[in-house]
């Protein structure tokens, strides 16, 4: 409203004489009147902006208070301890976990009024409160999540220990109707994520997450509830700020990103990344062997091997560090006897089906980037 008033008042023609029409009709705005009006508009905008800030602060306070009051129950099925030998940084801290949002502001949801509705092509519609979810048997799992928009070697991937309700159990209670093949999750901000129903029911640990790394979901990561589907990119299986689940068909409905041309199914592609050394690093040959290290992932299939190539030399097998499940990334490392000069390092991975990561470069659109990550370094 303030912006509209500003446009109406300030975009009228400026009359440097300040004269008025004797007949009372509108005349161009004089300089003095322009400055006075601009001051009033600015004051009004400040008041309105302050009021909006107070409203946002009130909403933020209610959401944060409700989150602070939550005591997550112990999981009925806890995640096993990380295997001995897992490297530092295997689990990504909540503050460092990547975010890709479409909302201009992070939704603030008070759990007291939150409801999850399961509807659509079901024989038994459901409605659950947050406490209803906490009373159900919870599972805890280490899962790597990545964004389809991640470029080769990009940062939009992370691993967390998630706590949640098995989604397959909930959907079976709702009794999916014959012909239903898509689960459409809807956020409180209107975002929709479409997930193949068969994927949710195939035995993987798809869940409605209420916890992340030992605490309730952070507000920016979907509090109070987000969906997570191992093996799918986030746009196809990880709706944040979840409020409803509708069973339908892919033929009948295109979720948000699919309507914009992205692929409908979203399975994660095998990928690997060099994290050390950083690109364009200058290395001291007198320091001894250079540690080349990074991560590789192929959620649902697992990583069988990682290889590194220096320039056009032979591919060398890297050492894989232990990983708890095939739903997480694998850390790897290789000690390289570096020689003076400029060098190009490449990495590739093989998943546990025996499929080698493709070298063919493709952009993230429409189904995820492909290609081998490369890093240039100088030894001198």
C-alpha positions in Angstrom: 0.0 0.0 0.0 2.8 2.4 0.9 4.6 1.6 -2.4 1.4 2.2 -4.4 0.8 5.6 -2.7 4.4 6.5 -3.4 4.0 5.8 -7.1 0.7 7.7 -7.3 2.1 10.8 -5.6 5.7 10.9 -6.7 5.3 10.0 -10.3 3.2 13.0 -11.1 4.9 15.7 -13.3 7.1 18.1 -11.4 6.3 21.9 -11.9 9.3 24.0 -10.9 7.0 27.1 -10.4 4.8 25.5 -7.9 1.7 27.1 -9.5 -1.8 25.8 -8.9 -4.8 25.7 -11.3 -7.3 28.4 -10.4 -10.1 26.1 -11.3 -9.0 23.5 -8.7 -7.9 20.9 -11.2 -4.7 18.9 -10.7 -1.5 20.7 -11.7 2.0 19.3 -11.9 3.6 19.0 -8.5 6.0 21.8 -7.4 9.5 21.2 -6.1 8.5 22.1 -2.5 5.4 20.0 -2.6 7.4 17.1 -4.1 10.0 17.2 -1.3 7.2 17.4 1.4 5.3 14.6 -0.2 8.4 12.5 -0.5 9.1 13.0 3.2 5.6 12.0 4.2 5.9 8.9 2.0 9.3 8.0 3.5 7.8 8.4 7.0 4.9 6.3 6.1 7.1 3.6 4.6 9.2 3.6 7.8 6.1 3.1 9.9 4.7 0.4 7.7 8.1 -1.3 7.4 8.4 -1.1 11.2 5.0 -2.6 11.6 5.8 -5.4 9.1 9.1 -6.1 11.0 7.1 -6.3 14.3 4.7 -8.8 12.7 7.7 -10.9 11.3 9.3 -10.7 14.7 6.2 -11.9 16.4 5.9 -14.8 14.0 9.5 -15.6 14.4 9.2 -15.6 18.1 6.2 -18.0 18.2 8.0 -20.4 15.9 11.2 -20.3 17.8 9.5 -20.7 21.1 7.5 -23.7 19.9 10.8 -25.2 18.5 12.6 -24.6 21.8 9.9 -26.4 23.7 10.2 -29.6 21.7 11.8 -32.6 23.3 12.5 -35.2 20.6 11.9 -38.8 21.7 14.5 -41.5 21.3 14.2 -43.3 18.0 12.7 -46.8 17.9 15.3 -47.6 15.3 18.5 -45.6 15.9 21.2 -45.1 13.4 24.4 -47.1 14.1 27.5 -45.2 15.2 29.6 -43.9 12.4 32.2 -46.6 11.6 35.7 -46.2 13.0 37.9 -44.4 10.5 35.2 -42.0 9.1 36.9 -38.8 8.4 36.4 -35.4 10.0 33.5 -33.6 8.5 31.6 -36.7 7.5 28.4 -35.2 9.0 27.6 -31.6 7.9 26.7 -29.2 10.7 23.3 -27.7 10.5 24.7 -24.2 10.1 26.8 -25.4 7.1 24.2 -27.5 5.4 23.3 -26.1 2.0 20.0 -24.3 1.3 18.2 -23.7 -2.0 14.9 -21.8 -1.2 12.2 -20.4 -3.5 10.5 -18.5 -0.6 11.6 -14.9 -0.1 11.6 -15.4 3.7 11.9 -18.5 5.7 8.4 -19.7 6.8 7.8 -19.5 10.6 5.4 -22.2 11.8 4.1 -22.6 15.3 3.6 -26.3 15.9 0.5 -25.7 18.0 -1.5 -24.9 14.9 0.3 -27.2 12.5 -1.5 -30.1 10.8 -0.4 -32.6 8.2 -3.2 -33.8 5.9 -2.9 -36.9 3.8 -5.5 -36.9 1.0 -6.2 -37.4 -2.7 -6.3 -40.9 -4.1 -6.5 -42.6 -0.7 -9.1 -44.8 0.9 -8.5 -43.3 4.3 -7.6 -39.6 4.5 -5.5 -38.7 7.6 -4.9 -35.6 9.6 -2.1 -35.5 12.2 -0.7 -33.0 14.7 3.0 -32.7 15.4 2.5 -34.6 18.7 0.8 -37.4 16.7 4.0 -37.8 14.7 6.2 -37.8 17.8 4.1 -40.6 19.3 4.8 -42.8 16.3 7.9 -45.1 16.1 10.7 -42.9 14.8 13.7 -43.9 12.8 17.1 -42.3 12.7 19.3 -42.5 9.6 22.4 -40.9 8.1 21.5 -39.7 4.6 23.2 -37.5 2.1 21.0 -34.9 0.4 21.9 -33.0 -2.7 20.3 -30.4 -5.0 19.7 -31.1 -8.7 21.0 -27.6 -9.5 24.5 -28.6 -8.2 27.2 -28.1 -10.8 30.0 -30.7 -11.1 32.1 -30.2 -8.1 29.6 -27.9 -6.5 28.7 -27.3 -2.8 25.0 -28.2 -2.8 25.3 -31.5 -1.0 25.5 -32.5 2.6 25.1 -35.4 5.0 23.1 -35.2 8.2 21.6 -37.6 10.8 17.9 -37.4 10.3 15.1 -38.4 12.7 11.6 -39.0 11.4 8.5 -41.0 10.8 8.7 -43.7 8.0 6.7 -42.3 5.2 5.8 -45.7 3.7 4.0 -46.8 6.9 1.9 -43.6 6.9 0.9 -43.9 3.3 -0.1 -47.6 3.7 -2.4 -46.5 6.6 -4.0 -44.0 4.2 -4.5 -46.9 1.7 -3.4 -45.6 -1.7 -6.0 -46.1 -4.5 -5.2 -48.2 -7.5 -3.6 -46.1 -10.2 -2.0 -43.6 -7.8 1.7 -43.2 -8.8 2.8 -39.8 -7.5 3.1 -38.4 -3.9 2.7 -34.6 -4.0 4.1 -32.9 -0.9 3.0 -29.3 -0.3 4.8 -26.7 1.7 3.1 -24.0 3.9 4.4 -21.5 1.3 2.7 -23.3 -1.6 5.8 -25.1 -3.0 5.0 -28.6 -4.4 7.3 -31.5 -4.7 6.4 -34.7 -6.7 7.8 -38.1 -5.7 7.1 -41.5 -7.3 4.9 -43.5 -5.0 6.8 -46.7 -6.0 10.1 -45.2 -4.7 8.5 -44.3 -1.3 7.3 -47.9 -1.0 10.3 -49.8 -2.2 12.0 -50.3 1.1 14.3 -47.2 1.3 14.1 -45.0 4.4 11.8 -42.2 3.0 10.7 -40.2 6.1 8.9 -37.2 7.5 11.8 -35.6 9.3 11.3 -33.9 12.7 15.0 -33.8 13.7 18.4 -33.0 12.2 21.7 -33.8 13.8 20.2 -34.3 17.3 17.9 -31.3 17.4 14.5 -30.3 16.1 14.7 -29.2 12.4 16.1 -25.7 12.1 13.6 -23.2 10.8 15.6 -22.7 7.6 15.7 -26.4 7.0 11.9 -27.0 7.1 10.7 -26.8 10.8 8.6 -28.4 12.0 8.5 -31.2 9.4 10.2 -31.9 6.1 10.1 -34.8 3.7 13.3 -36.8 2.8 13.6 -39.5 0.2 17.1 -41.1 -0.1 18.3 -41.5 -3.7 16.3 -38.6 -5.1 17.4 -35.0 -5.6 15.8 -32.6 -3.2 13.4 -31.1 -5.8 11.9 -34.6 -6.2 11.7 -35.9 -2.7 12.6 -33.4 0.1 9.8 -30.9 0.6 10.4 -28.4 3.5 7.8 -26.9 5.8 5.5 -29.8 4.9 1.8 -29.3 5.5 0.0 -31.8 3.1 0.5 -34.9 1.1 -1.7 -35.7 -1.8 -1.7 -39.0 -3.8 -2.3 -38.5 -7.4 -0.7 -39.4 -10.8 2.1 -37.9 -12.9 -0.3 -37.6 -15.7 -2.7 -35.5 -13.7 -0.3 -33.1 -12.0 3.1 -31.5 -12.5 4.8 -30.3 -9.4 6.5 -26.9 -9.2 9.8 -27.7 -10.8 8.4 -30.2 -13.3 6.1 -27.5 -14.6 9.2 -25.5 -15.3 10.8 -28.2 -17.4 12.8 -30.3 -14.9 12.6 -34.1 -15.1 9.7 -35.7 -13.2 11.5 -38.5 -11.4 14.8 -37.1 -10.1 17.1 -40.0 -9.3 20.6 -39.0 -8.0 23.4 -39.5 -10.5 26.8 -40.9 -9.5 29.2 -38.0 -8.7 32.6 -37.3 -7.1 34.4 -34.1 -6.0 37.9 -33.0 -5.2 37.9 -30.9 -2.0 41.6 -30.9 -1.4 43.7 -29.3 -2.8 41.7 -26.3 -3.8 41.7 -25.1 -7.4 44.8 -23.0 -8.3 46.7 -23.9 -5.1 50.4 -23.5 -5.2 52.1 -26.5 -3.6 55.6 -26.9 -2.2 57.3 -29.9 -3.7 59.6 -30.1 -0.6 56.6 -30.7 1.6 56.3 -34.3 0.6 53.4 -36.2 -0.9 50.3 -34.2 -1.6 47.0 -35.4 0.0 44.3 -35.4 -2.6 40.9 -35.9 -1.0 37.1 -35.5 -1.5 33.8 -37.2 -1.5 31.7 -39.3 -3.9 28.1 -40.3 -3.8 25.5 -42.5 -5.4 22.7 -42.7 -2.9 20.8 -46.0 -3.0 23.6 -47.7 -4.9 26.7 -46.9 -3.0 30.3 -46.2 -4.1 32.6 -49.1 -5.0 35.6 -47.2 -6.2 37.1 -43.8 -6.7 40.0 -43.1 -9.0 42.2 -40.0 -9.6 44.1 -39.1 -12.7 47.0 -36.6 -12.9 47.3 -34.9 -16.3 47.1 -37.7 -18.9 48.7 -40.4 -16.6 47.1 -43.6 -15.4 44.1 -43.7 -13.2 45.1 -44.4 -9.6 42.8 -46.0 -7.1 42.0 -43.8 -4.1 41.4 -45.2 -0.6 37.8 -45.2 0.5 37.0 -44.3 4.1 34.3 -46.3 5.9 30.7 -45.1 5.4 27.6 -46.3 7.4 25.3 -47.0 4.5 24.9 -46.7 0.7 22.6 -43.7 1.3 25.6 -41.5 2.3 28.5 -40.1 0.5 31.9 -41.7 0.8 35.1 -39.9 1.7 38.2 -40.8 -0.2 41.9 -39.8 -0.3 45.1 -40.4 -2.3 48.7 -39.4 -1.6 50.3 -38.0 -4.7 54.0 -37.7 -5.3 53.8 -34.3 -6.9 56.3 -33.1 -9.4 57.1 -29.5 -10.3 54.9 -27.8 -12.8 51.2 -27.2 -13.5 48.9 -30.2 -13.2 45.3 -31.1 -13.9 43.7 -33.5 -11.4 40.6 -35.5 -12.3 38.3 -37.7 -10.3 35.7 -40.4 -11.2 33.7 -42.9 -9.2 32.2 -46.3 -9.8 28.9 -47.3 -8.1 28.2 -50.7 -6.6 26.3 -51.8 -9.7 29.6 -51.5 -11.6 28.5 -48.4 -13.5 31.3 -45.9 -14.1 30.5 -42.2 -13.6 30.1 -40.7 -17.1 32.8 -38.2 -18.3 30.2 -36.4 -20.5 29.6 -32.9 -19.4 25.9 -31.9 -18.9 24.4 -28.9 -17.1 22.1 -29.4 -14.1 19.0 -28.8 -16.2 16.8 -30.9 -16.6 18.0 -33.9 -14.6 21.3 -33.2 -12.8 24.8 -32.3 -13.9 27.3 -34.9 -15.1 31.0 -35.0 -15.8 34.3 -35.5 -14.0 35.4 -32.8 -11.6 38.8 -31.3 -12.4 41.2 -29.1 -10.4 44.3 -27.3 -11.6 47.2 -26.9 -9.2 50.8 -25.7 -9.5 53.8 -27.3 -7.8 56.8 -25.0 -7.4 
